[in-house]
Amino acid sequence: MKNYVSANEATFGPQEYKNFPGALDAFFEKQCPQMGGSLSRGALVQSIYSMVCRFFPETTHLKPGQMPWVVVDKAEKASYGKSMKQTALVPVVIDLVGVDDIAQRKQGKSLKEMKIDSIARICQSVDKQNGCITQAELAILL
């Protein structure tokens, strides 16, 4: 018994797979056939796709002076010998340049004061986004 496929389904159905998840599923099916059936691949593809969307946000939504950054999740527990590979991470958007920074500098605010305010702004912003930023990261950013 042969399944009937409508002309619309035959024409437009393949278009649903012309995207990143479809390409990833095809890659796993071809390169990793031992991985299992379409249900296992589908769950893995969906997990990877949601991670890609979280860690690589669309930059069209960023304002001037903002940048994406990955920090340690605020809920993560520290322990001796724990590596970064074993640590939960969270993507955040950091305001490197605040809305008033240029005007304040123009009015004579010192660079030292500006950096202190920037550090406070960044730390508060990361905290609100459930992240935790280190001094080393702040030094790299500023």
N, CA, C and O atoms as a GROMACS GRO file, in nm:
protein
  568
    1MET      N    1   0.084  -0.117   0.000
    1MET     CA    2   0.000   0.000   0.000
    1MET      C    3   0.088   0.124   0.000
    1MET      O    4   0.174   0.140   0.087
    2LYS      N    5   0.068   0.210  -0.096
    2LYS     CA    6   0.148   0.329  -0.113
    2LYS      C    7   0.075   0.449  -0.055
    2LYS      O    8  -0.045   0.467  -0.077
    3ASN      N    9   0.149   0.533   0.019
    3ASN     CA   10   0.090   0.654   0.075
    3ASN      C   11   0.077   0.760  -0.034
    3ASN      O   12   0.168   0.779  -0.115
    4TYR      N   13  -0.036   0.827  -0.034
    4TYR     CA   14  -0.061   0.933  -0.130
    4TYR      C   15  -0.003   1.063  -0.077
    4TYR      O   16  -0.026   1.099   0.038
    5VAL      N   17   0.072   1.133  -0.160
    5VAL     CA   18   0.129   1.263  -0.125
    5VAL      C   19   0.071   1.365  -0.221
    5VAL      O   20   0.082   1.349  -0.343
    6SER      N   21   0.009   1.470  -0.165
    6SER     CA   22  -0.052   1.572  -0.251
    6SER      C   23   0.056   1.651  -0.324
    6SER      O   24   0.173   1.650  -0.285
    7ALA      N   25   0.016   1.717  -0.431
    7ALA     CA   26   0.110   1.798  -0.509
    7ALA      C   27   0.169   1.910  -0.425
    7ALA      O   28   0.288   1.940  -0.435
    8ASN      N   29   0.085   1.973  -0.341
    8ASN     CA   30   0.135   2.080  -0.254
    8ASN      C   31   0.238   2.028  -0.154
    8ASN      O   32   0.340   2.091  -0.130
    9GLU      N   33   0.208   1.912  -0.097
    9GLU     CA   34   0.300   1.854   0.001
    9GLU      C   35   0.432   1.815  -0.066
    9GLU      O   36   0.539   1.836  -0.010
   10ALA      N   37   0.423   1.759  -0.186
   10ALA     CA   38   0.543   1.720  -0.259
   10ALA      C   39   0.626   1.841  -0.299
   10ALA      O   40   0.749   1.836  -0.299
   11THR      N   41   0.559   1.950  -0.333
   11THR     CA   42   0.628   2.070  -0.377
   11THR      C   43   0.686   2.150  -0.261
   11THR      O   44   0.802   2.192  -0.264
   12PHE      N   45   0.603   2.172  -0.159
   12PHE     CA   46   0.644   2.263  -0.053
   12PHE      C   47   0.695   2.194   0.073
   12PHE      O   48   0.760   2.258   0.156
   13GLY      N   49   0.667   2.066   0.090
   13GLY     CA   50   0.712   1.993   0.209
   13GLY      C   51   0.863   1.996   0.230
   13GLY      O   52   0.908   2.020   0.342
   14PRO      N   53   0.943   1.973   0.125
   14PRO     CA   54   1.089   1.976   0.144
   14PRO      C   55   1.143   2.112   0.189
   14PRO      O   56   1.252   2.120   0.246
   15GLN      N   57   1.067   2.218   0.163
   15GLN     CA   58   1.114   2.352   0.202
   15GLN      C   59   1.124   2.366   0.354
   15GLN      O   60   1.200   2.449   0.404
   16GLU      N   61   1.048   2.284   0.427
   16GLU     CA   62   1.053   2.289   0.574
   16GLU      C   63   1.190   2.248   0.628
   16GLU      O   64   1.225   2.283   0.741
   17TYR      N   65   1.266   2.175   0.550
   17TYR     CA   66   1.396   2.125   0.596
   17TYR      C   67   1.513   2.209   0.546
   17TYR      O   68   1.628   2.174   0.572
   18LYS      N   69   1.486   2.316   0.476
   18LYS     CA   70   1.592   2.402   0.424
   18LYS      C   71   1.625   2.510   0.525
   18LYS      O   72   1.605   2.629   0.500
   19ASN      N   73   1.677   2.466   0.638
   19ASN     CA   74   1.716   2.556   0.746
   19ASN      C   75   1.824   2.487   0.829
   19ASN      O   76   1.862   2.374   0.798
   20PHE      N   77   1.872   2.553   0.932
   20PHE     CA   78   1.979   2.496   1.013
   20PHE      C   79   1.939   2.364   1.079
   20PHE      O   80   2.016   2.268   1.070
   21PRO      N   81   1.822   2.355   1.145
   21PRO     CA   82   1.786   2.226   1.205
   21PRO      C   83   1.775   2.113   1.101
   21PRO      O   84   1.815   2.000   1.129
   22GLY      N   85   1.723   2.144   0.983
   22GLY     CA   86   1.713   2.042   0.878
   22GLY      C   87   1.850   1.994   0.832
   22GLY      O   88   1.873   1.875   0.812
   23ALA      N   89   1.942   2.090   0.814
   23ALA     CA   90   2.078   2.055   0.772
   23ALA      C   91   2.149   1.975   0.880
   23ALA      O   92   2.223   1.881   0.850
   24LEU      N   93   2.127   2.011   1.006
   24LEU     CA   94   2.190   1.939   1.117
   24LEU      C   95   2.136   1.796   1.126
   24LEU      O   96   2.211   1.702   1.149
   25ASP      N   97   2.005   1.781   1.107
   25ASP     CA   98   1.944   1.648   1.109
   25ASP      C   99   1.999   1.562   0.996
   25ASP      O  100   2.031   1.445   1.016
   26ALA      N  101   2.011   1.620   0.877
   26ALA     CA  102   2.066   1.546   0.762
   26ALA      C  103   2.212   1.508   0.788
   26ALA      O  104   2.255   1.398   0.752
   27PHE      N  105   2.288   1.598   0.850
   27PHE     CA  106   2.427   1.570   0.883
   27PHE      C  107   2.436   1.450   0.978
   27PHE      O  108   2.514   1.357   0.954
   28PHE      N  109   2.356   1.452   1.086
   28PHE     CA  110   2.359   1.341   1.182
   28PHE      C  111   2.314   1.211   1.118
   28PHE      O  112   2.371   1.105   1.146
   29GLU      N  113   2.213   1.217   1.032
   29GLU     CA  114   2.163   1.097   0.967
   29GLU      C  115   2.270   1.034   0.878
   29GLU      O  116   2.284   0.912   0.873
   30LYS      N  117   2.344   1.119   0.808
   30LYS     CA  118   2.446   1.069   0.715
   30LYS      C  119   2.578   1.033   0.786
   30LYS      O  120   2.635   0.928   0.761
   31GLN      N  121   2.624   1.121   0.873
   31GLN     CA  122   2.755   1.104   0.934
   31GLN      C  123   2.755   1.019   1.061
   31GLN      O  124   2.858   0.962   1.098
   32CYS      N  125   2.641   1.009   1.128
   32CYS     CA  126   2.633   0.935   1.254
   32CYS      C  127   2.512   0.842   1.252
   32CYS      O  128   2.420   0.860   1.332
   33PRO      N  129   2.508   0.743   1.163
   33PRO     CA  130   2.389   0.657   1.153
   33PRO      C  131   2.365   0.574   1.278
   33PRO      O  132   2.252   0.530   1.302
   34GLN      N  133   2.468   0.552   1.360
   34GLN     CA  134   2.452   0.475   1.482
   34GLN      C  135   2.380   0.553   1.592
   34GLN      O  136   2.349   0.497   1.698
   35MET      N  137   2.352   0.680   1.568
   35MET     CA  138   2.291   0.766   1.669
   35MET      C  139   2.149   0.724   1.703
   35MET      O  140   2.103   0.750   1.814
   36GLY      N  141   2.079   0.661   1.613
   36GLY     CA  142   1.942   0.620   1.641
   36GLY      C  143   1.848   0.672   1.535
   36GLY      O  144   1.888   0.718   1.429
   37GLY      N  145   1.720   0.664   1.568
   37GLY     CA  146   1.618   0.702   1.473
   37GLY      C  147   1.590   0.851   1.470
   37GLY      O  148   1.660   0.931   1.533
   38SER      N  149   1.487   0.886   1.396
   38SER     CA  150   1.455   1.027   1.377
   38SER      C  151   1.411   1.095   1.506
   38SER      O  152   1.433   1.215   1.522
   39LEU      N  153   1.349   1.021   1.598
   39LEU     CA  154   1.307   1.082   1.725
   39LEU      C  155   1.428   1.124   1.809
   39LEU      O  156   1.429   1.234   1.865
   40SER      N  157   1.530   1.037   1.818
   40SER     CA  158   1.650   1.073   1.895
   40SER      C  159   1.724   1.188   1.829
   40SER      O  160   1.766   1.282   1.896
   41ARG      N  161   1.738   1.179   1.696
   41ARG     CA  162   1.805   1.289   1.625
   41ARG      C  163   1.727   1.418   1.640
   41ARG      O  164   1.786   1.524   1.662
   42GLY      N  165   1.596   1.411   1.630
   42GLY     CA  166   1.513   1.530   1.641
   42GLY      C  167   1.530   1.601   1.775
   42GLY      O  168   1.538   1.724   1.780
   43ALA      N  169   1.536   1.522   1.883
   43ALA     CA  170   1.555   1.581   2.016
   43ALA      C  171   1.693   1.646   2.028
   43ALA      O  172   1.708   1.754   2.085
   44LEU      N  173   1.794   1.578   1.975
   44LEU     CA  174   1.930   1.633   1.979
   44LEU      C  175   1.941   1.759   1.893
   44LEU      O  176   2.000   1.858   1.935
   45VAL      N  177   1.884   1.755   1.775
   45VAL     CA  178   1.887   1.870   1.685
   45VAL      C  179   1.818   1.989   1.752
   45VAL      O  180   1.869   2.100   1.746
   46GLN      N  181   1.704   1.967   1.813
   46GLN     CA  182   1.630   2.075   1.878
   46GLN      C  183   1.710   2.134   1.994
   46GLN      O  184   1.709   2.255   2.014
   47SER      N  185   1.778   2.050   2.072
   47SER     CA  186   1.861   2.097   2.183
   47SER      C  187   1.978   2.182   2.132
   47SER      O  188   2.006   2.289   2.186
   48ILE      N  189   2.044   2.134   2.029
   48ILE     CA  190   2.157   2.209   1.972
   48ILE      C  191   2.108   2.341   1.913
   48ILE      O  192   2.171   2.445   1.933
   49TYR      N  193   1.996   2.337   1.842
   49TYR     CA  194   1.943   2.458   1.781
   49TYR      C  195   1.906   2.563   1.887
   49TYR      O  196   1.934   2.681   1.869
   50SER      N  197   1.845   2.520   1.996
   50SER     CA  198   1.810   2.618   2.100
   50SER      C  199   1.935   2.674   2.167
   50SER      O  200   1.935   2.791   2.207
   51MET      N  201   2.042   2.594   2.180
   51MET     CA  202   2.168   2.647   2.234
   51MET      C  203   2.229   2.750   2.139
   51MET      O  204   2.279   2.853   2.183
   52VAL      N  205   2.226   2.721   2.009
   52VAL     CA  206   2.279   2.815   1.910
   52VAL      C  207   2.203   2.947   1.918
   52VAL      O  208   2.263   3.054   1.916
   53CYS      N  209   2.071   2.939   1.928
   53CYS     CA  210   1.990   3.061   1.937
   53CYS      C  211   2.020   3.139   2.064
   53CYS      O  212   2.023   3.262   2.062
   54ARG      N  213   2.044   3.069   2.176
   54ARG     CA  214   2.075   3.137   2.302
   54ARG      C  215   2.214   3.201   2.299
   54ARG      O  216   2.230   3.315   2.343
   55PHE      N  217   2.313   3.129   2.249
   55PHE     CA  218   2.451   3.176   2.255
   55PHE      C  219   2.491   3.267   2.140
   55PHE      O  220   2.593   3.336   2.148
   56PHE      N  221   2.412   3.269   2.034
   56PHE     CA  222   2.441   3.356   1.921
   56PHE      C  223   2.316   3.436   1.886
   56PHE      O  224   2.251   3.409   1.784
   57PRO      N  225   2.282   3.536   1.970
   57PRO     CA  226   2.161   3.613   1.943
   57PRO      C  227   2.177   3.697   1.816
   57PRO      O  228   2.289   3.726   1.773
   58GLU      N  229   2.064   3.735   1.759
   58GLU     CA  230   2.068   3.819   1.640
   58GLU      C  231   2.123   3.956   1.680
   58GLU      O  232   2.071   4.020   1.771
   59THR      N  233   2.224   4.000   1.612
   59THR     CA  234   2.286   4.128   1.645
   59THR      C  235   2.204   4.247   1.599
   59THR      O  236   2.234   4.360   1.635
   60THR      N  237   2.102   4.223   1.519
   60THR     CA  238   2.017   4.334   1.476
   60THR      C  239   1.937   4.392   1.592
   60THR      O  240   1.887   4.504   1.583
   61HIS      N  241   1.925   4.315   1.700
   61HIS     CA  242   1.850   4.361   1.816
   61HIS      C  243   1.940   4.433   1.917
   61HIS      O  244   1.890   4.488   2.016
   62LEU      N  245   2.069   4.435   1.894
   62LEU     CA  246   2.160   4.502   1.985
   62LEU      C  247   2.164   4.651   1.954
   62LEU      O  248   2.159   4.692   1.838
   63LYS      N  249   2.174   4.729   2.059
   63LYS     CA  250   2.185   4.874   2.044
   63LYS      C  251   2.333   4.909   2.033
   63LYS      O  252   2.418   4.830   2.074
   64PRO      N  253   2.365   5.027   1.981
   64PRO     CA  254   2.505   5.069   1.979
   64PRO      C  255   2.562   5.069   2.120
   64PRO      O  256   2.498   5.120   2.213
   65GLY      N  257   2.680   5.014   2.137
   65GLY     CA  258   2.744   5.007   2.268
   65GLY      C  259   2.716   4.877   2.343
   65GLY      O  260   2.770   4.855   2.451
   66GLN      N  261   2.631   4.790   2.285
   66GLN     CA  262   2.600   4.661   2.349
   66GLN      C  263   2.677   4.550   2.280
   66GLN      O  264   2.714   4.560   2.163
   67MET      N  265   2.700   4.442   2.355
   67MET     CA  266   2.763   4.324   2.297
   67MET      C  267   2.720   4.199   2.371
   67MET      O  268   2.694   4.203   2.492
   68PRO      N  269   2.711   4.085   2.299
   68PRO     CA  270   2.680   3.960   2.367
   68PRO      C  271   2.806   3.908   2.437
   68PRO      O  272   2.918   3.928   2.389
   69TRP      N  273   2.787   3.840   2.549
   69TRP     CA  274   2.898   3.782   2.625
   69TRP      C  275   2.844   3.660   2.696
   69TRP      O  276   2.725   3.653   2.725
   70VAL      N  277   2.930   3.564   2.724
   70VAL     CA  278   2.890   3.443   2.795
   70VAL      C  279   2.956   3.444   2.932
   70VAL      O  280   3.077   3.461   2.944
   71VAL      N  281   2.873   3.427   3.037
   71VAL     CA  282   2.923   3.430   3.175
   71VAL      C  283   2.875   3.305   3.248
   71VAL      O  284   2.797   3.227   3.195
   72VAL      N  285   2.924   3.289   3.369
   72VAL     CA  286   2.883   3.176   3.454
   72VAL      C  287   2.741   3.202   3.504
   72VAL      O  288   2.707   3.314   3.542
   73ASP      N  289   2.660   3.099   3.504
   73ASP     CA  290   2.523   3.108   3.555
   73ASP      C  291   2.526   3.141   3.703
   73ASP      O  292   2.602   3.081   3.780
   74LYS      N  293   2.443   3.236   3.744
   74LYS     CA  294   2.440   3.281   3.884
   74LYS      C  295   2.401   3.168   3.979
   74LYS      O  296   2.442   3.169   4.095
   75ALA      N  297   2.323   3.071   3.932
   75ALA     CA  298   2.279   2.960   4.017
   75ALA      C  299   2.384   2.850   4.031
   75ALA      O  300   2.365   2.756   4.108
   76GLU      N  301   2.493   2.861   3.958
   76GLU     CA  302   2.598   2.758   3.960
   76GLU      C  303   2.669   2.758   4.095
   76GLU      O  304   2.702   2.863   4.150
   77LYS      N  305   2.693   2.639   4.147
   77LYS     CA  306   2.764   2.624   4.274
   77LYS      C  307   2.913   2.601   4.248
   77LYS      O  308   2.951   2.521   4.163
   78ALA      N  309   2.995   2.673   4.322
   78ALA     CA  310   3.140   2.657   4.310
   78ALA      C  311   3.186   2.536   4.390
   78ALA      O  312   3.127   2.503   4.493
   79SER      N  313   3.290   2.472   4.342
   79SER     CA  314   3.351   2.363   4.418
   79SER      C  315   3.496   2.350   4.377
   79SER      O  316   3.534   2.388   4.266
   80TYR      N  317   3.576   2.296   4.466
   80TYR     CA  318   3.719   2.283   4.444
   80TYR      C  319   3.745   2.193   4.324
   80TYR      O  320   3.688   2.084   4.313
   81GLY      N  321   3.830   2.239   4.234
   81GLY     CA  322   3.870   2.160   4.118
   81GLY      C  323   3.769   2.159   4.005
   81GLY      O  324   3.789   2.089   3.905
   82LYS      N  325   3.662   2.234   4.017
   82LYS     CA  326   3.560   2.236   3.912
   82LYS      C  327   3.612   2.320   3.795
   82LYS      O  328   3.653   2.434   3.812
   83SER      N  329   3.608   2.261   3.676
   83SER     CA  330   3.658   2.331   3.558
   83SER      C  331   3.543   2.407   3.489
   83SER      O  332   3.426   2.387   3.521
   84MET      N  333   3.579   2.492   3.397
   84MET     CA  334   3.479   2.569   3.323
   84MET      C  335   3.392   2.475   3.238
   84MET      O  336   3.276   2.506   3.213
   85LYS      N  337   3.449   2.361   3.194
   85LYS     CA  338   3.371   2.264   3.117
   85LYS      C  339   3.256   2.207   3.199
   85LYS      O  340   3.154   2.166   3.144
   86GLN      N  341   3.273   2.203   3.330
   86GLN     CA  342   3.171   2.147   3.419
   86GLN      C  343   3.078   2.254   3.475
   86GLN      O  344   2.996   2.225   3.562
   87THR      N  345   3.090   2.375   3.427
   87THR     CA  346   3.016   2.488   3.480
   87THR      C  347   2.905   2.531   3.385
   87THR      O  348   2.926   2.538   3.263
   88ALA      N  349   2.789   2.560   3.440
   88ALA     CA  350   2.677   2.608   3.358
   88ALA      C  351   2.702   2.753   3.317
   88ALA      O  352   2.739   2.836   3.400
   89LEU      N  353   2.683   2.781   3.190
   89LEU     CA  354   2.706   2.915   3.137
   89LEU      C  355   2.574   2.975   3.089
   89LEU      O  356   2.479   2.903   3.058
   90VAL      N  357   2.571   3.108   3.083
   90VAL     CA  358   2.452   3.177   3.036
   90VAL      C  359   2.494   3.295   2.948
   90VAL      O  360   2.585   3.370   2.985
   91PRO      N  361   2.431   3.312   2.832
   91PRO     CA  362   2.463   3.428   2.747
   91PRO      C  363   2.392   3.552   2.801
   91PRO      O  364   2.278   3.545   2.846
   92VAL      N  365   2.461   3.665   2.796
   92VAL     CA  366   2.404   3.793   2.841
   92VAL      C  367   2.438   3.900   2.737
   92VAL      O  368   2.523   3.881   2.651
   93VAL      N  369   2.370   4.013   2.748
   93VAL     CA  370   2.401   4.129   2.665
   93VAL      C  371   2.455   4.236   2.758
   93VAL      O  372   2.390   4.274   2.856
   94ILE      N  373   2.575   4.286   2.728
   94ILE     CA  374   2.643   4.383   2.813
   94ILE      C  375   2.639   4.520   2.747
   94ILE      O  376   2.664   4.534   2.627
   95ASP      N  377   2.607   4.622   2.827
   95ASP     CA  378   2.612   4.761   2.782
   95ASP      C  379   2.752   4.815   2.810
   95ASP      O  380   2.779   4.861   2.921
   96LEU      N  381   2.840   4.809   2.711
   96LEU     CA  382   2.974   4.862   2.730
   96LEU      C  383   2.974   5.014   2.738
   96LEU      O  384   3.048   5.074   2.816
   97VAL      N  385   2.891   5.075   2.658
   97VAL     CA  386   2.878   5.220   2.657
   97VAL      C  387   2.736   5.253   2.700
   97VAL      O  388   2.640   5.214   2.634
   98GLY      N  389   2.723   5.324   2.811
   98GLY     CA  390   2.592   5.362   2.862
   98GLY      C  391   2.535   5.479   2.784
   98GLY      O  392   2.606   5.547   2.710
   99VAL      N  393   2.405   5.501   2.800
   99VAL     CA  394   2.337   5.606   2.724
   99VAL      C  395   2.390   5.745   2.760
   99VAL      O  396   2.386   5.835   2.676
  100ASP      N  397   2.440   5.764   2.882
  100ASP     CA  398   2.488   5.896   2.926
  100ASP      C  399   2.640   5.909   2.923
  100ASP      O  400   2.693   6.016   2.954
  101ASP      N  401   2.712   5.804   2.888
  101ASP     CA  402   2.858   5.805   2.896
  101ASP      C  403   2.922   5.917   2.814
  101ASP      O  404   3.010   5.988   2.864
  102ILE      N  405   2.879   5.934   2.693
  102ILE     CA  406   2.941   6.033   2.605
  102ILE      C  407   2.916   6.174   2.659
  102ILE      O  408   3.007   6.256   2.662
  103ALA      N  409   2.793   6.201   2.700
  103ALA     CA  410   2.760   6.334   2.754
  103ALA      C  411   2.838   6.362   2.883
  103ALA      O  412   2.885   6.474   2.903
  104GLN      N  413   2.852   6.261   2.969
  104GLN     CA  414   2.926   6.280   3.094
  104GLN      C  415   3.074   6.306   3.068
  104GLN      O  416   3.136   6.390   3.133
  105ARG      N  417   3.130   6.234   2.973
  105ARG     CA  418   3.272   6.255   2.939
  105ARG      C  419   3.291   6.394   2.878
  105ARG      O  420   3.390   6.462   2.907
  106LYS      N  421   3.196   6.436   2.796
  106LYS     CA  422   3.200   6.568   2.734
  106LYS      C  423   3.195   6.678   2.840
  106LYS      O  424   3.257   6.783   2.824
  107GLN      N  425   3.122   6.653   2.948
  107GLN     CA  426   3.109   6.750   3.057
  107GLN      C  427   3.228   6.747   3.153
  107GLN      O  428   3.232   6.823   3.249
  108GLY      N  429   3.325   6.658   3.127
  108GLY     CA  430   3.447   6.659   3.205
  108GLY      C  431   3.462   6.548   3.308
  108GLY      O  432   3.555   6.551   3.388
  109LYS      N  433   3.374   6.451   3.308
  109LYS     CA  434   3.387   6.339   3.402
  109LYS      C  435   3.516   6.264   3.372
  109LYS      O  436   3.547   6.236   3.256
  110SER      N  437   3.591   6.230   3.476
  110SER     CA  438   3.721   6.165   3.456
  110SER      C  439   3.703   6.022   3.405
  110SER      O  440   3.602   5.957   3.429
  111LEU      N  441   3.805   5.975   3.334
  111LEU     CA  442   3.803   5.840   3.281
  111LEU      C  443   3.795   5.737   3.393
  111LEU      O  444   3.730   5.634   3.379
  112LYS      N  445   3.862   5.764   3.505
  112LYS     CA  446   3.859   5.674   3.620
  112LYS      C  447   3.716   5.660   3.674
  112LYS      O  448   3.670   5.549   3.702
  113GLU      N  449   3.647   5.770   3.688
  113GLU     CA  450   3.508   5.767   3.734
  113GLU      C  451   3.418   5.695   3.634
  113GLU      O  452   3.327   5.621   3.672
  114MET      N  453   3.446   5.717   3.506
  114MET     CA  454   3.367   5.651   3.402
  114MET      C  455   3.382   5.499   3.410
  114MET      O  456   3.284   5.425   3.396
  115LYS      N  457   3.505   5.453   3.433
  115LYS     CA  458   3.528   5.309   3.441
  115LYS      C  459   3.461   5.249   3.564
  115LYS      O  460   3.408   5.138   3.558
  116ILE      N  461   3.464   5.321   3.675
  116ILE     CA  462   3.398   5.273   3.796
  116ILE      C  463   3.248   5.257   3.772
  116ILE      O  464   3.187   5.157   3.809
  117ASP      N  465   3.189   5.358   3.708
  117ASP     CA  466   3.046   5.352   3.677
  117ASP      C  467   3.015   5.241   3.576
  117ASP      O  468   2.913   5.174   3.586
  118SER      N  469   3.104   5.222   3.479
  118SER     CA  470   3.085   5.117   3.378
  118SER      C  471   3.089   4.979   3.443
  118SER      O  472   3.008   4.892   3.410
  119ILE      N  473   3.182   4.958   3.535
  119ILE     CA  474   3.193   4.830   3.604
  119ILE      C  475   3.065   4.803   3.683
  119ILE      O  476   3.011   4.692   3.679
  120ALA      N  477   3.016   4.904   3.754
  120ALA     CA  478   2.893   4.887   3.831
  120ALA      C  479   2.775   4.855   3.739
  120ALA      O  480   2.696   4.766   3.768
  121ARG      N  481   2.764   4.928   3.627
  121ARG     CA  482   2.655   4.906   3.532
  121ARG      C  483   2.661   4.765   3.474
  121ARG      O  484   2.559   4.697   3.466
  122ILE      N  485   2.780   4.722   3.435
  122ILE     CA  486   2.795   4.588   3.376
  122ILE      C  487   2.761   4.480   3.477
  122ILE      O  488   2.688   4.386   3.445
  123CYS      N  489   2.813   4.493   3.599
  123CYS     CA  490   2.786   4.391   3.703
  123CYS      C  491   2.637   4.382   3.735
  123CYS      O  492   2.583   4.272   3.748
  124GLN      N  493   2.571   4.496   3.747
  124GLN     CA  494   2.427   4.496   3.776
  124GLN      C  495   2.348   4.436   3.660
  124GLN      O  496   2.253   4.360   3.682
  125SER      N  497   2.387   4.468   3.539
  125SER     CA  498   2.318   4.417   3.422
  125SER      C  499   2.334   4.265   3.411
  125SER      O  500   2.237   4.194   3.385
  126VAL      N  501   2.455   4.216   3.431
  126VAL     CA  502   2.481   4.072   3.425
  126VAL      C  503   2.404   4.000   3.535
  126VAL      O  504   2.349   3.892   3.513
  127ASP      N  505   2.400   4.059   3.654
  127ASP     CA  506   2.327   4.000   3.766
  127ASP      C  507   2.178   3.990   3.734
  127ASP      O  508   2.115   3.888   3.765
  128LYS      N  509   2.120   4.092   3.673
  128LYS     CA  510   1.978   4.091   3.637
  128LYS      C  511   1.948   3.983   3.532
  128LYS      O  512   1.835   3.936   3.522
  129GLN      N  513   2.050   3.946   3.454
  129GLN     CA  514   2.034   3.844   3.351
  129GLN      C  515   2.077   3.706   3.401
  129GLN      O  516   2.103   3.615   3.323
  130ASN      N  517   2.083   3.692   3.535
  130ASN     CA  518   2.116   3.565   3.602
  130ASN      C  519   2.256   3.515   3.571
  130ASN      O  520   2.278   3.394   3.557
  131GLY      N  521   2.349   3.608   3.560
  131GLY     CA  522   2.487   3.571   3.534
  131GLY      C  523   2.580   3.625   3.641
  131GLY      O  524   2.540   3.702   3.728
  132CYS      N  525   2.704   3.583   3.633
  132CYS     CA  526   2.807   3.626   3.726
  132CYS      C  527   2.934   3.651   3.644
  132CYS      O  528   2.984   3.561   3.577
  133ILE      N  529   2.985   3.774   3.651
  133ILE     CA  530   3.102   3.811   3.570
  133ILE      C  531   3.224   3.823   3.660
  133ILE      O  532   3.213   3.865   3.775
  134THR      N  533   3.340   3.787   3.608
  134THR     CA  534   3.463   3.788   3.688
  134THR      C  535   3.540   3.918   3.665
  134THR      O  536   3.515   3.992   3.570
  135GLN      N  537   3.635   3.944   3.754
  135GLN     CA  538   3.722   4.060   3.739
  135GLN      C  539   3.805   4.048   3.612
  135GLN      O  540   3.829   4.148   3.544
  136ALA      N  541   3.848   3.929   3.580
  136ALA     CA  542   3.928   3.907   3.458
  136ALA      C  543   3.846   3.943   3.334
  136ALA      O  544   3.898   4.004   3.240
  137GLU      N  545   3.720   3.906   3.332
  137GLU     CA  546   3.635   3.941   3.218
  137GLU      C  547   3.615   4.092   3.209
  137GLU      O  548   3.619   4.149   3.100
  138LEU      N  549   3.593   4.156   3.323
  138LEU     CA  550   3.578   4.302   3.323
  138LEU      C  551   3.704   4.369   3.270
  138LEU      O  552   3.696   4.467   3.195
  139ALA      N  553   3.820   4.316   3.308
  139ALA     CA  554   3.946   4.374   3.259
  139ALA      C  555   3.958   4.358   3.108
  139ALA      O  556   4.005   4.449   3.039
  140ILE      N  557   3.917   4.243   3.057
  140ILE     CA  558   3.922   4.220   2.912
  140ILE      C  559   3.827   4.315   2.839
  140ILE      O  560   3.863   4.373   2.737
  141LEU      N  561   3.707   4.331   2.893
  141LEU     CA  562   3.605   4.415   2.828
  141LEU      C  563   3.640   4.562   2.830
  141LEU      O  564   3.613   4.634   2.734
  142LEU      N  565   3.701   4.609   2.941
  142LEU     CA  566   3.729   4.751   2.953
  142LEU      C  567   3.873   4.782   2.919
  142LEU      O  568   3.914   4.898   2.924
   0.00000   0.00000   0.00000
